[in-house]
Amino acid sequence: MSAAAASQDVVHNAEAHRFEVILDGELARVDYRLDGNVMRLVHTEVPAAHEGKGVAGALVRAAMAYARARDLRVLPACSYVRSYMQHHPETHDLLPPGTTL
């Protein structure tokens, strides 16, 4: 699955506090916790067969879009999300004040 296809299939599962996509029957996800107006992205997981195909990036982009649309700040508590934000300066405005990458 390409990143473009994955981004179209990403679903916000609010009950489970995650953004997810099913790939060949397996779950890929980015989990979050909300604390006031801060969305803490705590875990990213992609099945091994789909690693390196842009799936994690599509999940994080969906989470960032959700946060932006709701005026939430994003705290990258997951190493993948931190790396993603380091490489995408357009996301830096989502960081809580005083947070560095």
C-alpha positions as CSV (number, residue, x, y, z in Angstrom):
1,M,0.0,0.0,0.0
2,S,1.4,3.4,-0.9
3,A,1.4,6.3,1.4
4,A,-1.3,8.0,-0.7
5,A,-3.6,4.9,-0.4
6,A,-2.9,4.6,3.3
7,S,-3.8,8.2,4.0
8,Q,-7.2,7.7,2.3
9,D,-7.9,4.7,4.5
10,V,-6.8,6.1,7.9
11,V,-9.6,6.1,10.4
12,H,-9.8,8.0,13.7
13,N,-10.9,5.5,16.3
14,A,-11.8,7.9,19.1
15,E,-12.9,5.1,21.5
16,A,-9.5,3.5,21.3
17,H,-7.6,6.8,21.2
18,R,-5.8,6.1,17.9
19,F,-5.6,6.6,14.2
20,E,-5.6,3.4,12.4
21,V,-5.6,1.6,9.0
22,I,-6.1,-2.1,8.3
23,L,-3.5,-3.6,5.9
24,D,-4.1,-7.1,4.7
25,G,-6.1,-7.8,7.8
26,E,-3.4,-6.3,10.2
27,L,-3.7,-3.2,12.2
28,A,-1.3,-0.2,11.8
29,R,-1.8,2.6,14.3
30,V,-0.7,5.7,16.1
31,D,-2.0,5.9,19.7
32,Y,-2.6,9.1,21.5
33,R,-3.6,10.5,24.9
34,L,-5.4,13.8,25.3
35,D,-4.5,16.1,28.2
36,G,-6.5,19.3,27.9
37,N,-5.5,20.8,24.6
38,V,-2.4,18.6,24.2
39,M,-2.5,15.4,22.1
40,R,0.4,13.2,23.2
41,L,1.3,10.8,20.4
42,V,2.6,7.8,22.4
43,H,3.0,4.9,20.1
44,T,3.3,4.1,16.4
45,E,3.1,0.6,15.1
46,V,3.1,-0.8,11.5
47,P,3.1,-4.6,10.7
48,A,6.5,-5.7,9.5
49,A,5.2,-6.5,6.0
50,H,4.2,-2.9,5.5
51,E,7.2,-1.1,7.0
52,G,9.0,1.4,4.8
53,K,5.9,2.1,2.6
54,G,4.9,5.4,4.1
55,V,2.1,3.9,6.3
56,A,3.4,5.4,9.6
57,G,3.8,8.8,7.9
58,A,0.2,8.7,6.7
59,L,-1.0,7.8,10.2
60,V,1.0,10.7,11.7
61,R,-0.2,13.1,9.0
62,A,-3.8,12.2,9.9
63,A,-3.2,12.8,13.6
64,M,-1.5,16.2,12.9
65,A,-4.4,17.2,10.6
66,Y,-6.9,16.2,13.4
67,A,-4.9,18.2,15.9
68,R,-4.6,21.3,13.7
69,A,-8.4,21.2,12.9
70,R,-9.2,21.2,16.6
71,D,-6.5,23.7,17.7
72,L,-4.7,21.0,19.7
73,R,-1.0,21.0,20.5
74,V,1.0,17.8,19.7
75,L,3.6,16.4,22.0
76,P,5.7,13.7,20.4
77,A,6.2,11.0,23.1
78,C,7.0,8.4,20.4
79,S,10.4,8.3,18.7
80,Y,8.9,7.9,15.3
81,V,6.6,11.0,15.8
82,R,9.5,13.0,17.1
83,S,11.6,12.1,14.1
84,Y,8.7,12.9,11.8
85,M,8.3,16.3,13.3
86,Q,12.0,17.0,13.1
87,H,11.9,16.3,9.4
88,H,8.7,18.3,8.8
89,P,9.1,21.9,10.1
90,E,5.6,22.7,9.0
91,T,4.4,20.7,12.1
92,H,6.5,22.7,14.6
93,D,3.7,25.2,15.2
94,L,1.7,22.3,16.7
95,L,4.3,21.8,19.6
96,P,3.3,23.1,23.0
97,P,5.1,26.3,24.0
98,G,8.6,25.5,25.2
99,T,8.8,22.1,23.7
100,T,11.9,21.2,21.7
101,L,12.5,18.3,19.3
